[in-house]
């Protein structure tokens, strides 16, 4: 077992922080009366809390471990990959999708698809999204386990299992309210520690010019061989779809709000934070190549920098930072598990098996679904740990989650924008896109495409790019080929009236 970095003071801080978190969860439980409270915060979450919660969904242990490992090797490219797509994507969302989500009176992001298309589309997106999300959640648990392992020396598999139990227990306690409150708490702690670390590191390396002029510095470039411009562009599209609601837990932050204007403000604040705050995380990692000896595992870079610069000047801060990462990861995973449980409960169980289920029964089903889905997520994290074919959390997330998200997101997001698309195009986009990814990734690229287009990013670019072309093509072309029945057209018109504010929730200006 490796040497522990945490001192007795750190452990005292950990215990106090966990007690506070438990108190926050118990407070959140008092806000839960109905499934609407559990899954959508009763559509009454303050916009600033939704914004911080949306933003902090990008700063679990994954950011301080997986992105840190990537930044240690790739240098400035990491900011282009991590921050810029998020900032641009969420800014687009602020004007396109966030207000529309707020106008929908739903408990799940998939729920409206039946009115927009049909139940087959709703079920296709629900099942596909649930299965896709597990690998992404597993990567987050793996990252958290690695961070705790560096500080304690505990076994990775034991940390993953214990973290899973705690995460499920917390979300069972307070639902979406608990997630948002946890996000706000770790926002305060994490910002305080990271902002304290930067000037200390800055002084040690001689500022911005001293950092990049040092021969040990990582590469100073916007792209590299693993992230050429074509991969960055495709990845940017994926991130825009994900942060606009393709990732269901992020859509929750928008439809948990009462008014479209609040959703727009929440998205704009989150976008601004995404552009600038990642530099606070990345600067210490870039500097780690100068002030630390070479690391066998770059994923440990940020934790070791905190231990070197912060721990000596204020005992307990390392423990507090580990707590904030733990809380951030718990909240991020809890948010996604809550969204998955909501989809299973409303879109699968109630719609397919018990349409007249009472609110009490739905709440029980939601709690059971949360438990089962949490267990599967832990299994995926263990798979990343034990299966050498899964090359770490960052690579696993990019290859599978980012690679397969687009087809599932297209009906969900563009169903709000394209009035002409039918259920055939929606289902075809999901099935055709996923099939195309598998065909290119496992058959066409290794046998044909690699002979004319190769490189570290070529396989991912080929599979994901082809998938996008097919999925978008099927979805939009179908609108020109297929015709909606009068009944379908009436449903779609009613939905678009709600999305435009003609019916349903009204904005402050409209009410005035």
C-alpha positions in Angstrom: 0.0 0.0 0.0 1.4 3.4 -0.9 2.0 6.2 1.5 -1.0 8.2 2.6 -1.1 11.9 1.8 -3.9 12.7 4.2 -3.0 13.7 7.7 -5.1 13.4 10.9 -6.3 17.0 10.4 -7.4 16.1 6.8 -9.4 13.1 8.2 -11.1 15.4 10.7 -12.1 17.7 7.9 -13.4 14.8 5.9 -15.6 13.6 8.7 -17.0 17.2 9.3 -17.6 17.7 5.6 -19.5 14.3 5.4 -21.7 15.3 8.3 -22.5 18.6 6.6 -23.3 16.8 3.4 -25.6 14.4 5.3 -27.4 17.4 6.8 -27.8 18.9 3.4 -29.3 15.6 2.1 -31.7 15.5 5.0 -32.8 19.1 4.3 -33.3 18.2 0.7 -35.6 15.3 1.7 -38.0 17.8 3.4 -38.5 19.3 -0.1 -39.6 15.9 -1.6 -43.3 15.3 -1.6 -44.1 14.0 -5.1 -42.3 12.5 -8.1 -42.2 16.0 -9.6 -40.2 17.2 -6.6 -37.9 14.2 -6.7 -37.2 14.3 -10.5 -37.7 18.0 -11.4 -37.3 20.0 -8.2 -41.0 20.9 -8.5 -40.0 23.2 -11.4 -39.1 25.8 -8.8 -35.3 25.7 -8.6 -33.7 29.2 -8.4 -32.0 30.0 -11.7 -28.6 30.7 -10.1 -28.6 27.4 -8.3 -29.5 25.6 -11.6 -26.7 27.4 -13.4 -24.1 26.5 -10.8 -25.4 23.0 -10.7 -25.2 22.8 -14.5 -21.7 24.2 -14.6 -20.3 22.0 -11.8 -21.5 18.9 -13.6 -18.3 19.3 -15.5 -16.0 19.3 -12.5 -16.3 16.0 -10.9 -13.1 14.0 -10.1 -13.1 13.3 -13.8 -11.9 16.9 -14.5 -9.2 16.7 -11.8 -8.0 13.2 -12.8 -8.9 12.3 -16.4 -8.6 15.8 -17.9 -5.5 16.5 -15.7 -3.9 13.4 -17.1 -4.6 14.5 -20.6 -3.4 18.1 -19.8 -0.1 16.9 -18.4 0.7 15.4 -21.8 -1.2 17.6 -24.3 -0.7 21.1 -22.8 -2.8 24.0 -24.1 -4.8 21.6 -26.4 -6.6 20.5 -23.3 -8.2 24.0 -22.8 -9.3 23.9 -26.5 -10.8 20.4 -26.0 -12.3 20.9 -22.5 -13.3 24.5 -22.1 -14.0 26.1 -25.5 -16.5 23.5 -26.8 -18.4 23.6 -23.5 -18.5 27.4 -23.4 -19.6 27.7 -27.1 -22.1 24.8 -26.8 -23.8 26.1 -23.6 -24.0 29.6 -25.2 -25.8 28.2 -28.2 -28.0 26.2 -25.8 -28.9 29.5 -24.0 -30.7 30.8 -27.0 -31.9 27.6 -28.7 -32.8 24.9 -26.3 -32.7 26.1 -22.7 -35.8 28.3 -23.0 -37.6 25.5 -24.8 -36.8 23.0 -22.0 -38.2 25.5 -19.5 -41.5 25.7 -21.4 -42.0 21.9 -21.2 -43.9 20.7 -18.2 -42.1 17.4 -18.0 -40.5 15.2 -15.4 -38.1 13.6 -17.8 -36.4 14.9 -21.0 -37.7 11.9 -23.0 -41.4 12.4 -21.9 -42.3 15.0 -24.6 -41.2 12.7 -27.5 -44.5 10.8 -27.5 -46.4 14.0 -28.2 -43.8 15.1 -30.7 -43.4 11.7 -32.5 -44.9 8.6 -30.9 -44.3 6.1 -28.1 -41.9 4.0 -30.3 -39.6 7.0 -30.5 -39.9 7.7 -26.8 -39.0 4.1 -25.9 -36.2 3.9 -28.5 -34.5 7.0 -27.1 -35.2 6.0 -23.4 -33.6 2.5 -23.7 -30.7 3.6 -25.9 -29.9 6.6 -23.6 -30.0 4.4 -20.5 -27.5 1.9 -21.8 -25.2 4.5 -23.3 -24.9 6.5 -20.1 -23.5 3.7 -18.0 -20.0 3.8 -19.4 -19.8 7.6 -18.9 -20.8 7.2 -15.3 -18.4 4.4 -14.7 -15.5 6.6 -15.9 -16.5 9.2 -13.3 -16.5 6.7 -10.5 -13.1 5.4 -11.7 -11.7 8.9 -11.7 -12.9 9.5 -8.1 -11.4 6.1 -7.0 -8.1 7.1 -8.5 -8.0 10.4 -6.6 -8.9 8.8 -3.3 -6.3 6.0 -4.0 -3.5 8.6 -4.5 -4.3 10.2 -1.1 -5.0 7.0 1.0 -3.5 4.0 -0.7 -6.8 2.2 -0.5 -7.7 -0.4 -3.1 -9.4 1.0 -6.2 -12.1 -1.6 -6.4 -13.1 -1.1 -2.7 -13.3 2.7 -3.2 -15.5 2.3 -6.3 -17.9 0.0 -4.5 -18.1 2.2 -1.3 -18.5 5.4 -3.4 -21.4 3.7 -5.3 -23.2 2.8 -2.1 -22.8 6.4 -0.8 -23.9 7.9 -4.1 -27.1 5.8 -4.3 -27.9 6.5 -0.7 -27.6 10.3 -1.2 -29.7 10.5 -4.3 -32.3 8.3 -2.6 -32.5 10.8 0.2 -33.1 14.0 -1.7 -33.4 13.6 -5.5 -32.6 16.5 -7.8 -32.7 19.0 -4.9 -29.9 17.1 -3.1 -27.8 17.1 -6.3 -28.2 20.9 -6.7 -27.5 21.7 -3.1 -24.4 19.4 -3.1 -23.2 21.2 -6.3 -23.4 24.6 -4.7 -21.5 23.4 -1.6 -18.7 22.0 -3.6 -18.7 25.0 -5.9 -17.7 27.1 -2.9 -15.1 24.7 -1.6 -13.6 23.8 -4.9 -13.3 27.4 -6.1 -11.6 28.5 -2.9 -9.0 25.8 -3.0 -8.3 26.0 -6.7 -8.0 29.8 -6.7 -5.6 29.6 -3.8 -3.4 27.1 -5.7 -3.0 29.1 -8.9 -1.0 32.1 -7.5 1.3 29.8 -5.6 2.0 27.8 -8.7 2.3 31.0 -10.8 5.0 32.3 -8.5 6.9 29.0 -8.6 7.1 28.8 -12.4 7.5 32.5 -13.2 4.1 33.3 -14.6 2.6 32.6 -18.0 5.8 33.3 -20.0 8.0 31.3 -17.5 5.6 28.4 -17.7 5.6 28.0 -21.5 9.3 28.9 -22.0 10.5 26.2 -19.7 12.0 23.2 -21.7 10.0 20.9 -19.4 6.6 22.6 -20.3 3.9 20.6 -22.1 3.2 21.5 -25.8 1.9 25.0 -26.5 -0.5 24.4 -29.3 -4.2 24.5 -30.1 -4.2 21.1 -31.7 -2.0 18.0 -31.8 -1.8 14.6 -33.5 -4.4 13.1 -31.2 -6.7 16.1 -31.5 -6.5 17.4 -35.1 -9.0 20.1 -36.2 -11.5 17.6 -37.7 -11.7 15.8 -34.4 -12.1 19.1 -32.5 -15.0 20.1 -34.7 -16.8 16.8 -34.4 -16.2 16.7 -30.7 -17.6 20.3 -30.4 -20.8 19.2 -32.0 -21.1 16.3 -29.5 -20.4 18.6 -26.6 -23.1 21.1 -27.8 -25.6 18.3 -28.0 -24.6 16.9 -24.6 -24.7 20.2 -22.7 -27.9 21.3 -24.4 -29.8 18.3 -23.0 -28.5 15.2 -24.8 -27.1 14.4 -21.4 -30.4 14.1 -19.5 -29.1 15.3 -16.1 -28.1 18.6 -17.7 -31.6 19.0 -19.3 -33.0 18.6 -15.8 -31.4 21.9 -14.8 -33.4 23.7 -17.4 -36.8 22.2 -17.1 -36.6 22.4 -13.3 -36.9 26.2 -13.7 -40.1 28.1 -13.9 -39.5 30.6 -16.8 -37.6 30.6 -20.1 -35.7 33.7 -19.2 -34.3 32.0 -16.1 -33.2 29.1 -18.2 -31.4 31.4 -20.6 -29.7 33.3 -17.8 -28.6 30.0 -16.2 -27.1 28.7 -19.4 -25.2 32.0 -20.1 -23.7 32.1 -16.6 -22.6 28.4 -17.0 -21.1 29.2 -20.4 -19.0 32.1 -19.1 -17.7 29.9 -16.2 -16.8 27.1 -18.7 -14.7 29.5 -20.7 -12.5 30.8 -17.9 -12.6 28.5 -14.9 -10.9 25.5 -16.6 -7.7 27.6 -16.8 -7.6 27.6 -13.0 -7.6 23.8 -13.1 -5.2 23.4 -16.0 -2.4 25.8 -15.0 -1.3 23.7 -12.0 -1.3 20.6 -14.1 0.8 22.2 -16.9 3.2 23.4 -14.2 3.4 20.0 -12.7 5.9 19.0 -15.4 8.2 21.7 -14.2 7.9 21.5 -10.4 7.4 17.7 -9.9 9.6 14.8 -10.9 8.3 12.9 -14.0 5.1 11.1 -13.2 4.4 7.5 -14.2 0.7 8.2 -13.9 -0.2 11.7 -15.1 -3.7 11.3 -13.8 -2.2 12.0 -10.3 -0.8 15.4 -11.3 -3.4 17.8 -9.8 -3.7 15.9 -6.5 0.1 15.9 -6.1 0.2 19.7 -6.8 -2.4 20.3 -4.2 -0.4 18.2 -1.7 2.8 20.1 -2.6 1.6 23.7 -2.5 -1.6 23.8 -0.4 -1.3 21.1 2.3 1.9 22.6 3.9 0.4 26.1 4.4 -3.0 25.1 5.8 -3.5 21.7 7.4 -6.8 20.1 6.4 -7.1 21.7 3.0 -6.1 18.6 1.1 -8.8 16.7 2.9 -11.3 19.5 2.1 -10.4 19.4 -1.5 -10.7 15.6 -1.7 -14.1 16.0 0.0 -15.2 18.6 -2.6 -14.1 16.2 -5.4 -15.9 13.4 -3.8 -19.1 15.5 -3.4 -18.8 16.8 -7.0 -18.5 13.3 -8.4 -21.3 12.1 -6.2 -23.5 15.0 -7.3 -22.6 14.5 -11.0 -23.3 10.8 -10.9 -26.4 11.2 -8.7 -27.8 13.7 -11.2 -27.4 11.3 -14.1 -28.7 8.4 -12.1 -31.7 10.5 -11.0 -32.3 11.4 -14.7 -32.0 7.7 -15.7 -34.3 6.6 -12.9 -36.8 9.3 -14.0 -36.8 8.1 -17.6 -37.2 4.4 -16.5 -40.0 5.3 -14.1 -42.0 7.7 -16.3 -41.1 6.7 -19.8 -40.7 3.0 -19.5 -42.5 1.7 -16.3 -45.5 4.0 -16.3 -46.0 4.3 -20.0 -45.5 0.6 -20.8 -46.6 -1.3 -17.7 -48.8 0.8 -15.3 -50.3 3.9 -16.9 -52.6 4.5 -13.8 -49.8 4.2 -11.2 -50.3 6.5 -8.2 -47.7 9.1 -7.3 -46.7 6.9 -4.3 -46.1 3.9 -6.5 -44.1 5.9 -9.0 -41.9 7.3 -6.2 -41.2 3.8 -5.0 -40.4 2.6 -8.5 -38.1 5.6 -8.9 -36.2 4.7 -5.7 -35.8 1.1 -6.8 -34.6 2.1 -10.3 -32.1 4.4 -8.7 -30.7 1.6 -6.7 -30.4 -0.8 -9.6 -29.0 1.8 -12.0 -26.4 2.8 -9.4 -25.3 -0.8 -9.1 -24.9 -1.2 -12.9 -22.8 2.1 -12.9 -20.5 0.6 -10.3 -20.1 -2.4 -12.4 -19.0 -0.3 -15.4 -16.4 1.5 -13.2 -15.0 -1.9 -12.2 -14.9 -2.9 -15.9 -12.7 0.1 -16.7 -10.4 -0.9 -13.8 -10.2 -4.6 -14.7 -10.4 -4.6 -18.5 -7.1 -3.5 -20.2 -9.0 -2.8 -23.4 -10.6 0.2 -21.8 -7.7 2.6 -21.7 -8.5 4.8 -18.8 -11.5 7.1 -18.0 -10.8 9.9 -20.5 -10.3 7.6 -23.5 -13.3 5.5 -22.5 -15.6 8.6 -22.3 -14.4 10.0 -25.7 -14.6 6.7 -27.5 -17.9 5.4 -26.3 -20.0 8.1 -24.8 -19.0 11.0 -27.0 -18.9 8.6 -30.0 -22.4 7.3 -29.6 -24.3 10.3 -28.1 -25.3 12.1 -31.3 -27.9 9.7 -32.7 -29.7 9.6 -29.4 -29.6 13.3 -29.0 -30.9 14.3 -32.4 -34.6 13.4 -31.9 -34.5 14.8 -28.4 -33.1 18.2 -29.4 -34.1 18.7 -33.0 -37.6 17.5 -32.4 -38.1 20.9 -30.7 -36.8 22.7 -33.8 -37.8 20.8 -36.9 -41.6 20.7 -37.2 -41.6 18.5 -40.3 -39.7 15.5 -39.0 -41.7 12.3 -38.3 -41.3 9.4 -36.0 -39.7 7.4 -38.9 -36.9 9.9 -39.2 -36.4 10.0 -35.4 -36.2 6.3 -34.9 -34.2 5.9 -38.2 -31.7 8.5 -36.9 -31.1 6.5 -33.7 -30.9 3.1 -35.3 -29.1 4.2 -38.5 -26.6 6.3 -36.6 -25.6 3.6 -34.0 -25.4 1.0 -36.7 -23.2 3.2 -38.8 -20.8 3.8 -35.9 -20.5 0.1 -35.3 -20.0 -0.7 -39.0 -17.3 1.9 -39.4 -15.5 1.3 -36.1 -15.3 -2.5 -36.3 -15.4 -3.3 -40.0 -14.9 -0.5 -42.5 -12.1 1.5 -40.8 -9.8 -1.5 -40.0 -10.4 -3.1 -43.4 -10.7 -0.1 -45.8 -10.6 3.4 -44.4 -7.3 3.0 -42.5 -5.5 2.6 -45.8 -6.3 6.1 -47.0 -6.9 7.9 -43.7 -4.9 7.0 -40.6 -3.5 8.5 -37.4 -4.3 8.5 -33.6 -7.7 10.2 -34.1 -8.6 8.6 -37.5 -10.8 5.8 -36.2 -12.9 8.0 -33.9 -13.2 10.7 -36.5 -14.3 8.2 -39.2 -16.8 6.4 -37.0 -18.3 9.4 -35.3 -18.3 11.6 -38.4 -20.0 8.9 -40.5 -22.5 8.4 -37.7 -23.4 12.1 -37.6 -23.9 12.3 -41.4 -26.2 9.3 -41.4 -28.2 10.3 -38.3 -28.7 13.9 -39.3 -29.4 13.0 -42.9 -32.1 10.4 -42.0 -33.7 12.8 -39.5 -34.0 15.8 -41.8 -34.5 14.1 -45.1 -37.4 12.2 -43.7 -39.2 15.5 -43.1 -39.2 16.1 -46.9 -40.2 12.5 -47.8 -42.7 11.4 -45.1 -46.0 13.2 -44.4 -47.6 13.6 -41.0 -51.1 12.5 -40.5 -53.7 15.1 -39.5 -53.6 13.7 -36.0 -49.8 13.9 -35.8 -49.8 17.4 -37.3 -52.3 18.6 -34.6 -50.1 17.2 -31.8 -47.0 18.7 -33.3 -48.7 22.1 -33.7 -49.9 22.0 -30.1 -46.3 21.2 -28.9 -44.7 24.0 -31.0 -47.3 26.4 -29.6 -46.2 25.5 -26.1 -42.5 25.7 -27.1 -43.0 29.2 -28.6 -44.9 30.4 -25.5 -48.3 30.6 -27.1 -49.7 28.1 -24.6 -48.4 26.6 -21.4 -45.9 28.5 -19.2 -45.6 32.2 -20.0 -42.6 34.4 -19.6 -42.5 37.4 -17.3 -43.0 39.8 -20.3 -45.9 37.7 -21.6 -47.6 37.7 -18.2 -47.2 41.4 -17.9 
